[in-house]
Amino acid sequence: MDLHTIFYLEAYGKFTKWYTEQGIVVTRNALSNYAELLSKTFFQIRRSYIVNLAQIASWEEDSTYIATLKNDSKLLVSYRQKANFLKQMQKIVRLHQK
C-alpha cells in the first residue's frame, strides 16, 4: 500500500481500520503495532488515531484542535498531543514555503 494514499488509521478493538483513497481496509493488528512502523509523516493525535500529516487540509486552533483531512474527515486532537501536533504542522508549513 502506498503511504501517500492513507488518510488515517483508527483503532477498532484488536483491529485497525485504514482509511485510504481506495476505501477502508481492516487489518488484524492493533493500532499500537503501526505507530512506530509508519514514517515521520504520520502522527498519533489520540490514543485511537494516527493521521498522515500530508493529508491534513487544515486545522482549527481553538480550545480544541480539530484536524480536517483532505477527505473531509474531522478528527479531534487530544489535549496532551496539541503542542506536539502544532509543532509537526508548523514544520510541514515551513517545508512547503521553501
Protein Blocks (a to p, Z undefined) as FASTA:
>chain_A
ZZklpmbdcdehjaccdddfkbccddfbdfklmmmmpcfkbccfbfkbccdfklpfbdcd
dfbdcdddfkopacdddfklmmmmmmmmmmmmmmmmZZ
